Amino acid sequence: MIYSEIYSFEDLYPQISNDDGWGIDIRHVYILYNILLSCSFKRVLEIGTHNGFSTTAFIEAVKRNAIDEIHLCDIRFSEQIKNICSIYSNIELHEMKSVEYLKDAPQFDFALLDGSHISEDVQDEFEYLSMNKTPTYLLHDVNTQLLSESKNTPWYDGPMLLKNRLLSSNNWFCLEDSLFRNHEKTERGLFFATKDRQIYLHALSCFNYWSKADMGIILKDKE
């Protein structure tokens, strides 16, 4: 199986940018995208869409029939996301607090948690998803609280605390990419956890490839 699939943000989504410093990095979006392509998820969830940079990976996976159904949850969606998603019948937008949505949400095969980073919010999201037996997670910003610009800021600690909780359990296969790279923000950290060994092996191949990939060459070749 190939884990090096890419798509062009500039060509397909010129209205979306991650240059405000908070969007997920391109390298990490491609990890997400290749996990979605390789793991045969049916119903997936993204909490926290921000400007939609990571959301494009879900949309591209749906276009390739790799997943059946996308649910996006945020307290407020940008007009760009609303417009892009409006043409897809299998993408549902839930404009509300995540815990309110999750109280009555269906079961998900996969969830990306990148909304509120307050520890109580992240833990509540995980508890609701766990009660619904969601087996696979991707967490963004798991190291943001440790960075110099935000060290010890309490509202960033949720992803890190959940990461540590998952790592302390023998029930989870876990992966992480949080290396510092020039001209990237990958040190903020991307963390993967699943209870399914086969899904873990697919994700491991994705992380191994993209953690070593030369993004300069990849992006230049894509032009």
Sequence and secondary structure as in RCSB ss.txt:
>XXXX:A:sequence
MIYSEIYSFEDLYPQISNDDGWGIDIRHVYILYNILLSCSFKRVLEIGTHNGFSTTAFIEAVKRNAIDEIHLCDI
RFSEQIKNICSIYSNIELHEMKSVEYLKDAPQFDFALLDGSHISEDVQDEFEYLSMNKTPTYLLHDVNTQLLSES
KNTPWYDGPMLLKNRLLSSNNWFCLEDSLFRNHEKTERGLFFATKDRQIYLHALSCFNYWSKADMGIILKDKE
>XXXX:A:secstr
        HHHH TT   TTS S  HHHHHHHHHHHHHS  SEEEEE  TTSTTHHHHHHHHHTTS SEEEEEES
S  HHHHHHHTT TTEEEEES HHHHHTT    SEEEE S   HHHHHHHHHHHHHTT  EEEEE SSGGGSTTT
TT GGGHHHHHHHHHHHT TT EEEEE    TT  GGG EEEEES HHHHHHHHHHHHHHHH  HHHHHHHH 
